[in-house]
């Protein structure tokens, strides 16, 4: 099922909020009106009861008292909706009752809650298919009780009419406000629709020109639009980096390919001796090896780019991996007249031993290629501040300070002692950087003629990155 559009969701929420608000207002108004009606009725009944009490205080003669009560209280036929009863509590003698055909007090009084002497109590009563509001007054220091009741049928009729009016007004207000909210939501979301129209026009050619900043965006939607604009900028940067990478890779691949082609064409241009053919084949083979190495590094970068995180197969003994890598490089370093010195303390990290081997192979190869011939390369491993720290140091130290931040860029090569003539395509440190980042670590380079060039790799220990 297709989810509701945002404008309908907002409109329904606004309509629901309005319905609840208007409903609460109508209920509150209805309850308050009903209480006003009942308070007025209660006040009228209490006034009659106190008037009857005043009459009862003027005389002790029951006959005279009944006559006076008849003059004060509602008379039969004139106030059919009001009934009254006055009686002595000590003897049960009824002093006055009017109208006689009203409430059957003997049946009703036992169900009423009797007030304390000197107090009155109001009660709602249903008798003879009619609703009544009753006041029971018991004067202090007397043996007389006064009950007066008024039928509330007229009040109930008015309340029902008021209820109907509230319902009609409430429904009309909800419908009107809901329609208005739909219109306002539609107007408020127009910047989002404008942004959507911009996004539908995005392609590889228009992305650099895309400016996703529609005017009048609501404050609540600004973070979304800003995040979307930032995503487009990141996508544009990624595409530009990809284009630059493809251009650089094509150039790097073309160089050995052109050299090999030129060697073959020169060799075939005229008859050659066996030694000359052999020399040409060796030169071509060297160019092919350079191209094979470049392709291998490009494939490694492609695999690293495919996943956001490095494959972590479990705790890896880093010192053992470094020992194997150092052993494989020792002979090559010795052939160049140099020396590889290792000082490795036991340490473990979570990761892939193949990637760790690739990481430090690239660093040692970089030190061998770009350090001074016949120099010493030092490889150390230890624990510092709870982190695994590995250092590869050569005796170079000629990297300009301005070039150090760019050393991990793909295809970047420093002029001078670390120029492209020394070999390599400028991908070794880029691969090392990507592997370190995916292992949750950091890598940095320092270079000074007095202390040489140092590449410092810091990785989290195994127990800190172990996945559950």
C-alpha positions in Angstrom: 0.0 0.0 0.0 1.4 3.4 -1.0 2.0 5.6 2.0 0.1 8.9 2.3 1.7 12.0 0.8 3.2 14.4 3.3 0.6 17.1 2.6 -2.2 14.7 3.5 -0.5 13.5 6.6 0.0 17.1 7.8 -3.5 18.0 6.9 -5.0 15.0 8.7 -2.9 15.8 11.8 -4.0 19.5 11.7 -7.6 18.4 11.2 -7.4 15.9 14.1 -5.8 18.6 16.4 -8.6 21.0 15.4 -11.3 18.4 16.0 -9.9 17.7 19.4 -9.6 21.3 20.3 -13.0 22.3 19.0 -14.5 19.2 20.7 -13.0 20.1 24.0 -14.2 23.7 23.7 -17.7 22.6 22.9 -17.8 20.1 25.8 -16.4 22.7 28.2 -19.0 25.3 27.0 -21.8 22.7 27.3 -20.8 21.6 30.8 -20.4 25.2 32.0 -23.8 26.2 30.5 -25.4 23.2 32.2 -23.8 24.1 35.5 -25.1 27.7 35.1 -28.7 26.4 34.6 -28.4 24.1 37.6 -26.9 26.9 39.8 -29.8 29.2 38.9 -32.3 26.5 39.6 -30.6 25.6 42.9 -30.5 29.3 43.9 -34.3 29.6 43.2 -35.1 26.5 45.1 -33.0 27.6 48.1 -34.7 31.0 48.1 -38.1 29.3 48.3 -36.9 27.0 51.1 -35.6 29.8 53.2 -38.8 31.8 52.6 -40.7 28.7 54.0 -38.3 28.6 56.9 -39.0 32.2 57.7 -42.7 31.5 57.7 -42.3 28.5 60.0 -40.4 30.7 62.5 -43.3 33.3 62.7 -45.8 31.0 64.4 -46.2 27.6 66.1 -49.8 27.2 65.0 -49.7 24.5 62.3 -52.9 25.7 60.6 -51.7 29.3 60.5 -48.3 28.1 59.3 -49.9 26.0 56.5 -51.9 29.1 55.3 -48.8 31.2 55.3 -46.8 28.5 53.5 -49.5 28.3 50.8 -49.0 32.0 50.2 -45.2 31.7 49.9 -44.8 28.4 48.1 -46.0 27.5 44.6 -49.8 27.1 44.4 -51.4 24.1 42.6 -52.1 24.8 38.9 -49.8 27.9 38.8 -46.4 26.2 39.2 -46.9 22.7 37.9 -43.1 22.3 37.6 -42.4 23.1 41.2 -43.5 20.9 44.1 -43.0 21.3 47.9 -43.5 19.5 51.1 -43.1 20.8 54.7 -43.4 18.4 57.7 -42.5 17.9 61.3 -39.7 15.5 61.9 -40.7 14.6 65.4 -44.3 13.6 64.6 -44.1 13.1 60.9 -47.1 15.4 60.4 -47.3 17.0 57.0 -47.8 20.8 57.4 -48.0 21.7 53.7 -47.7 19.9 50.4 -48.2 21.4 47.0 -49.2 20.5 44.4 -50.9 17.4 45.8 -50.5 15.4 42.6 -46.7 16.0 42.4 -44.0 13.7 43.8 -44.9 10.9 46.2 -42.7 12.1 49.0 -43.2 9.1 51.2 -41.6 6.9 48.4 -38.9 9.4 47.5 -37.6 10.6 50.9 -35.9 7.4 52.0 -33.7 7.5 48.8 -32.6 11.1 49.5 -29.5 11.9 51.5 -30.5 13.8 54.6 -28.6 17.0 55.4 -27.3 17.9 58.8 -29.4 20.2 61.0 -28.9 23.8 59.9 -27.8 22.8 56.4 -29.3 22.1 53.0 -28.5 19.5 50.3 -29.2 19.4 46.6 -30.1 16.2 44.7 -31.1 15.3 41.2 -34.1 13.0 41.2 -36.0 11.0 38.5 -39.6 10.3 39.4 -42.7 9.7 37.3 -40.9 10.0 34.0 -39.6 13.4 34.9 -36.3 14.8 36.1 -36.3 17.0 39.2 -33.9 19.1 41.1 -34.5 18.9 44.8 -33.3 20.9 47.8 -33.8 19.6 51.4 -33.5 22.2 54.1 -33.3 21.4 57.8 -33.4 24.6 59.9 -31.3 24.6 63.0 -33.1 24.2 66.4 -36.4 23.2 64.7 -38.2 20.0 64.1 -39.3 21.1 60.6 -38.0 19.8 57.2 -38.5 21.5 54.0 -38.2 19.9 50.6 -38.7 21.7 47.3 -38.3 20.2 43.8 -38.4 21.7 40.4 -38.9 19.7 37.2 -35.9 20.2 34.8 -37.6 19.1 31.6 -37.3 22.6 30.2 -33.6 22.8 31.1 -33.0 19.4 29.5 -34.7 20.6 26.3 -32.6 23.7 26.2 -29.4 21.7 26.8 -30.3 19.3 24.0 -30.9 22.2 21.6 -27.6 23.7 22.8 -25.8 20.4 22.2 -27.2 20.2 18.7 -26.0 23.7 18.0 -22.5 22.9 19.3 -22.3 19.8 17.2 -23.4 21.7 14.0 -21.0 24.6 14.7 -18.1 22.2 15.6 -18.5 20.1 12.5 -18.7 23.2 10.3 -15.6 24.7 12.0 -13.7 21.4 11.6 -14.5 21.1 7.9 -13.7 24.7 7.3 -10.4 24.6 9.2 -9.5 21.2 7.6 -10.0 22.6 4.1 -8.0 25.7 5.1 -5.2 23.6 6.6 -4.9 21.6 3.4 -4.5 24.8 1.4 -2.0 26.2 3.9 0.0 23.0 4.0 0.1 22.9 0.2 1.4 26.5 0.1 3.9 25.7 2.9 5.3 22.7 1.0 5.7 24.5 -2.3 9.5 25.0 -1.6 9.8 21.2 -1.2 8.0 20.6 -4.5 10.4 23.2 -6.0 13.3 21.3 -4.7 11.8 18.1 -6.1 11.6 19.7 -9.5 15.2 20.7 -9.3 16.2 17.1 -8.3 14.3 15.6 -11.3 16.6 17.7 -13.5 19.8 16.4 -12.0 22.2 14.5 -14.3 25.9 14.2 -14.7 26.1 17.4 -16.7 23.8 19.6 -14.6 25.1 18.4 -11.2 28.0 20.9 -11.0 25.4 23.7 -11.6 22.8 22.5 -9.2 21.9 24.9 -6.5 19.3 23.3 -4.2 18.4 26.4 -2.2 14.7 27.1 -2.7 13.5 30.3 -1.1 10.9 30.2 1.7 11.8 26.8 3.0 10.1 26.3 6.5 12.5 26.0 9.4 11.5 22.4 10.1 12.4 21.4 6.5 15.6 23.4 6.3 17.8 20.6 7.8 16.4 18.2 5.2 17.0 20.5 2.3 20.5 21.4 3.6 21.4 17.7 4.1 20.2 17.0 0.5 22.2 19.8 -0.8 25.3 18.6 1.0 24.7 15.1 -0.3 24.6 16.5 -3.9 27.9 18.3 -3.2 29.5 15.2 -1.9 28.2 13.3 -4.9 29.6 16.0 -7.1 33.0 15.7 -5.4 32.9 11.9 -5.6 32.2 12.1 -9.3 35.0 14.7 -9.9 37.4 12.5 -7.9 36.3 9.5 -10.0 36.9 11.4 -13.2 40.3 12.5 -12.0 41.1 9.0 -10.9 40.1 7.5 -14.3 42.1 10.2 -16.1 45.2 9.6 -13.9 44.8 5.8 -14.1 44.5 6.0 -17.9 47.7 8.2 -18.0 49.6 5.8 -15.8 48.5 2.8 -17.8 49.3 4.5 -21.1 52.9 5.3 -20.0 54.2 1.7 -19.7 52.0 0.6 -22.6 53.4 3.3 -24.9 56.9 2.4 -23.8 56.4 -1.3 -24.5 54.8 -0.5 -27.9 57.7 1.8 -28.8 60.3 -0.8 -27.8 58.5 -3.5 -29.9 58.1 -1.1 -32.9 61.8 -0.1 -32.7 62.9 -3.7 -32.5 60.8 -4.7 -35.5 62.0 -1.8 -37.6 65.2 -3.5 -38.6 66.9 -6.9 -38.2 68.5 -7.3 -34.8 70.9 -9.7 -33.2 69.8 -12.2 -30.6 71.2 -10.0 -27.8 69.3 -7.0 -29.0 66.1 -9.0 -29.3 66.6 -10.3 -25.7 67.3 -6.7 -24.4 64.1 -5.5 -26.1 62.1 -8.3 -24.6 63.5 -7.6 -21.2 62.6 -3.9 -21.5 59.1 -4.8 -22.7 58.7 -7.3 -19.8 59.7 -4.5 -17.3 57.1 -2.2 -18.8 54.5 -5.0 -18.5 55.5 -5.6 -14.9 55.0 -1.9 -14.1 51.6 -2.1 -15.7 50.7 -5.3 -13.8 51.7 -3.6 -10.5 49.5 -0.6 -11.3 46.5 -2.7 -12.3 47.0 -4.7 -9.0 46.9 -1.5 -7.0 43.9 -0.2 -8.8 42.0 -3.4 -8.1 42.9 -3.1 -4.4 41.6 0.5 -4.3 38.4 -0.7 -6.1 37.8 -3.4 -3.5 38.4 -1.0 -0.6 35.9 1.5 -2.1 33.3 -1.2 -2.4 32.9 -1.6 1.4 32.6 1.1 4.0 34.4 -1.1 6.6 37.3 -3.4 6.4 36.6 -7.1 6.7 37.4 -8.0 10.3 37.9 -11.7 10.6 39.0 -11.6 14.2 42.1 -10.8 16.4 45.3 -10.7 14.4 48.7 -10.9 15.9 50.3 -7.8 14.3 53.8 -8.6 15.3 53.6 -11.9 13.4 52.3 -10.2 10.3 55.1 -7.6 10.5 57.7 -10.3 11.0 56.6 -12.0 7.8 56.5 -8.7 5.9 60.0 -7.7 7.1 61.5 -11.1 6.2 60.2 -10.7 2.7 61.8 -7.3 2.3 65.1 -8.0 4.1 66.7 -9.5 1.0 65.6 -6.7 -1.3 66.9 -4.1 1.2 70.2 -5.9 1.5 70.6 -6.0 -2.3 70.3 -2.2 -2.4 73.1 -2.0 0.3 70.8 -1.0 3.0 69.5 -2.6 6.2 66.1 -3.3 7.7 66.0 -3.2 11.5 62.9 -4.5 13.3 61.8 -4.0 16.9 58.3 -5.6 17.4 56.4 -6.0 20.6 53.4 -8.4 20.8 50.1 -6.6 19.8 46.8 -7.6 18.4 44.1 -5.8 16.4 40.8 -6.9 14.8 41.2 -7.0 11.0 42.2 -8.9 7.9 45.8 -10.2 7.9 46.0 -9.8 4.2 45.1 -6.1 4.4 47.5 -5.6 7.3 50.3 -7.2 5.2 49.4 -5.0 2.2 49.4 -1.9 4.5 53.0 -2.5 5.8 54.3 -3.9 2.5 53.3 -0.6 0.9 55.0 1.4 3.7 58.2 -0.6 3.5 58.2 -0.4 -0.3 57.7 3.3 -0.1 60.6 3.7 2.3 62.8 1.5 0.2 62.0 3.4 -3.0 62.3 6.9 -1.7 64.8 6.6 1.1 68.5 7.1 0.5 70.2 4.1 -1.2 72.1 2.1 1.3 70.3 3.6 4.2 68.6 2.0 7.2 64.9 1.3 7.4 63.5 0.9 10.9 60.2 -0.9 11.7 58.9 -0.7 15.3 55.7 -1.9 16.9 54.4 -1.3 20.4 51.5 -0.2 22.7 51.2 3.4 23.5 48.3 4.9 25.5 46.3 1.7 25.0 46.7 1.9 21.2 48.8 -0.2 18.8 51.4 2.0 17.2 53.6 1.0 14.3 56.4 3.2 12.8 58.2 2.8 9.5 61.2 5.2 9.4 63.8 5.8 6.7 66.8 8.2 6.5 65.3 10.5 3.9 63.5 13.4 5.4 63.3 15.6 2.3 59.5 15.8 1.9 58.4 19.5 1.7 56.0 20.4 4.5 53.5 21.7 2.0 53.4 18.2 0.3 52.8 16.1 3.5 49.0 16.7 3.7 48.7 15.5 0.0 50.8 12.3 0.4 47.7 10.1 0.8 46.0 11.4 -2.4 45.8 9.0 -5.2 48.6 9.4 -7.9 50.3 12.2 -5.9 54.1 12.1 -6.1 56.5 14.5 -4.6 59.2 16.1 -6.8 62.8 15.6 -6.0 64.0 12.5 -4.2 60.5 11.0 -4.2 59.7 11.7 -7.9 58.1 9.3 -10.3 61.5 8.3 -11.6 62.0 6.4 -8.4 59.2 4.0 -9.4 55.6 3.6 -8.3 52.4 5.3 -9.5 51.6 7.2 -6.3 49.0 4.7 -5.0 50.9 3.0 -2.2 50.2 5.5 0.5 46.7 6.0 -0.7 46.0 2.3 -0.3 47.7 2.3 3.1 45.5 5.3 4.2 42.3 3.6 3.1 43.2 0.4 5.0 44.1 2.2 8.2 40.8 4.2 8.1 38.7 1.1 7.6 40.5 -0.4 10.6 39.5 2.5 12.7 43.0 4.0 13.0 45.0 6.9 11.9 48.1 7.4 9.8 50.5 10.4 9.7 53.8 11.3 8.1 56.6 13.5 9.5 59.7 14.4 7.5 62.9 16.2 8.6 66.4 16.0 7.2 67.8 15.4 10.8 65.4 12.6 11.8 64.3 11.2 8.4 60.8 10.4 7.3 58.5 8.6 9.7 55.1 7.0 8.9 53.2 6.4 12.1 50.2 4.0 12.1 47.9 4.0 15.1 45.3 1.2 15.4 42.7 0.3 18.1 43.6 -2.9 20.0 41.5 -6.1 19.4 39.3 -5.9 22.4 38.3 -2.3 21.6 37.0 -3.1 18.1 35.8 -6.7 18.4 32.3 -7.0 17.0 29.6 -8.9 18.8 
